[in-house]
Each structure stands twice: as structure tokens, then as C-alpha cells.
């Protein structure tokens, strides 16, 4: 290794250059040429389906994933009758005694010393001349890398916080036991579904330590790790510790928030030197809605000096304070089937879990939530206006509640859905009520249930007893006039009567190919369009299907658009 400043050869383990006195920041150019192996020359030996591993307990079923170090298989545990994941290292590593010893030692430490709900559990090891593998919990779900890519320009901040809190809890427990991960990155976080919630699971504890000091790496794998590598891992690996995991998690969180890591370069050397020498760009420069406190948290994790980074415990406390509804593990308490809120509405529970969304019926996971049984009525909205003196001032303000007279709803229309309200008006009411608008995915699940039905009541063609549609009444009808049209969860008027504003912006391709976990296209911006669902009284039967959707300018106020509110299961 050479000093990056004066190019003097550096003895192993020194903290300063003996020539210029600079901190030992290494020139890794020569090291890369020695370490890199052409992936094409590495034999990626795959175990055929049906292979019975030595010992006779585990039988290979299929390949889940393949990486630079090995292959992950789905397998059957024949002794306990359960599905497991088997991570077997590549055949070219089997002859390396150091790797074999480290592999078994690290696996033994994780099996014997602790378990955590946010860590994929290691059950067993397989050690023979032909197979070296760990047997672990099979986590059904995408990686955090998949999730980040599906969102594109950054994930919803409360989802970032929920995942981060789970990972931080796991790392805090590991660090208390002297266990350092060394390779925190999105590909090493799996997103499981448990009791209707997304639960992050860390994998590959100790893998970087197993390979440390060997001559094995693969270009792609090295680059992936370099994007998340702490400065001390580059300049002085003997200083790697818990603070290094915090830095790597900071890079991961930065990417979750903005859609891109703080540093990226196809050249390994340039990328690693960026971690050592370059300050990261402020996250708010890449995403305008990043709160100042969250930005400060991210940048504190990315401090070049390890002692300036917060601990996992401190980070967890700050994120919980910022996002009190974020949860890292599923709640064990049973949720009430209904809730009454202070502003006079009844909310219905929609349990978390998968459902078929859209005309393509792609599987989407939604966390448990509550949704209004009926759309917000003129009577409810009048109470809001009286209590807050709310009055919009945008260019469409002259249409606000234009069917009211003297700031009061029309006679005998108190139980009709409020109309002539914009998306922003609906958001103002929801905030006043301590609620929010439902996401498009939540709205569709509340309407459609889990059986993929065409209409909220089932597959039978719409009739006047089901919904107000096709201009049957020449206008809106009372919100409880069609009990036969109730959704699987008991929600009324989810077909016809009025279109209903959703939380989401209408973005190209997001509905059909967006994230599979809690998708929501936010924020809605002036000049864009906001999603509406449910059809309306003047539209025909095709517009009131559970998969039908449209969108309008969020400041528009029309006689056919209203809304209902929602909230998360935990608040």
C-alpha cells in the first residue's frame, strides 16, 4: 500500500505516513489490480434441484439468488418440515482453509449468542468437502435494494423511518455483543411480511470478516460494497467498529430518501476516495421535502470522523421522536374492528396483507389501516368550516362549496357527500380531524378486498340498489342509501355517488408497476394531478369498478368529487 499524498510505501497497520506524517490513507490502485477476479473465471457451481445435502436433512428445491460469494437456495428441512434458505459459498472458495474456519466460526457465534426479530435467524451449518453452507430462516420478500429501485426518486419518509428503526434495533443489539456487521447495504436487508406489516431482516453478519485478508473478490461485488464503505474501511481497516456500521447505514438511508447513494462512480478507487475526502451533497438538494432534522441525522451518520457519528441507540431515539407511528416489528395487540373519531365519523379496520391491485391484478402488500365507513358529508364538512373558518385562496376558490348558500349546505342535503372541494381542501379537513386521505392502494383494497372482485359487492352487474351511477338520480344521494353495495369490510359508496380524492399523485406507470409494499405516489404538487377513485353519479358502470381510476388537477372543485379519510392501524 502507498500513501495517497506522497506515494511512500506504507507498512501494514501504521496510522501515519512515516515520510510526510499524513494520516494513513492508502492508495489502493495496485491492490485492486491484485484483488479483482474476472467473474467469468469463477465457477458458479449450482446444486441441482432435489440434491440432498450431506447429513440428509436439507433438500435443495430451487435457486433464490446468486452473488459474488455464493448461491442462496430454497430448501426443505426434512426433519422439521419447514422451508429454509441455504447459502452455499462458491466451489472455488472451498479449498481456502481460512475462509472455511472463519465461515464456521462466524456462523457459530450468530447461532449461539443471540436472536433478534430484525435479523434472519441462522439455524444450522453444512460442512463437507463439497458443500459449505449456512441454513437460515427463509424470508419471503424483496430486498431493500429492490424496494429502493421500485420507488425511483426516494421512498416515503415514514417507511424509511420504519425500516431504519428495525435495522438500528438489530445493530444496537449486535454491537452490545461486540458483533460488527461490516457490510451494511440495501442488498443485505430483506423485507419480510409479518402480521400485515413490513419487517426488515438483516442478513450476512460477518461475511465481510470471513473474506477479510484473503485474495478473493469479484468486481461487481466489490463495487456494490464500495458504495456503502466507511472512510476507515478504506484508509485504516483496523479501526473498523460499530461506527463503521453507522456510516454504511447512513449511506443506505441517504439512498432510501433520495433514490441515489451520496457517492457513485464506476471506478472503485474514485468511489472509495469520495468516502474519505468528499462531503456528501445535502439530501434536500436532491429531494425538496426532506425535513431539516432528518437531513441532519443523515449527515451526522456520514461524518468522516468516526467519533462524530451517533450511536445506533441515539439514532433510533431521534427517528422514533420524528416518526412516532413508525414501527419496526409487528404489534401483538389485536386491533379494534371499528373506531369512532372525535369529529363524528366511524372508521372500519382493513387488516394488513396482500391483495390483487389493478386490472393486471398484481399482488400488493398494504399495512393494516382504518378507513371512513362513508364519504365525508356536507354536515361533517360544515362543522370543520365553522370551527376553523377555513377559506381557500387559490385560483379556483370561487368554486369552493359553490352549491352551498350562506356558508351552509343545501336543505335536506346534510347527509349527502360534500362536493366542490379540492384535494387541498380535503387534506385540510383530514388534518383537522387528525386523519389523512387514503392512499390509492388502501382505497382499492378497502373497496375490493382480497378476492379480486370487480365491484365492492362482488361480480354481479351494478343495479340501482348497489350504487348511484349512470345519472339515475341526477345528482348525489345520501351516503347510506345503498347498503347492498357495501365493500367486504363494510364501507359504503365506494362505487358511484362521488369520485374520492386519494393521497397519491397520478404518475406514469406507478399504478401498474410501482412498489409492491405500501405504494403511494407522493407528494401531490400544484400543476400535477391527484388520483380519484370510485366513479360518480353521472358515470356508467365501467367507471365504478374496483380497478377504475382517474385523476384531476388537485385545485379543481367539481360537483362529482368528494373524499373520505383514513389512518394507520397504529395511529
Secondary structure, 3 states (H helix, E strand, C coil): CEECCCCCECCCCCCECCCCCCECCEECHHHHHHHCCCHHHCCCCCCCCCCECCCCCEEEEEEEEECCCEEEEEEEECCCCEEEEEEEECHHHCCCHHHHHHHHHHHHHHHHHCCCCCECCEEEEEECCCCEEEEEECCCCCEHHHHHHHHCCCCCHHHHHHHHHHHHHHHHHHHHCCCCCCCCCHHHEEEEEECCEEEEEECCCCHHHHHCCCCCCCHHHHHHHHCCCCHHHHHCHHHCCHHHHHHHHHHHHHHHHHCCCCCCCCCHHHHHHHHHHCCCCCHHHHCCCCCHHHHHHHHHHCCCCHHHCCCHHHHHHHHHHHCCCCCCCCCCCCCCCEEECCCCCEEEEECCEEEEECCCCEEEEECCEEEECCCCEHHHHHHHHHHHCCCCCCCCHHHCCCCCECCECCCCCCCEECCCCCHHHHHHHHHHCCCEECCHHHHHHHHHCCCCCCECCECCCCCCCCCECCCCCCCCCECCCCHHHCCCCCCCCCCECCEEEEEEECCCCHHHHCCCECCCCCCCCCCCCEEEECCCCCCCHHHHCCCCEEEECCCCCCCCEECCEEEECCC
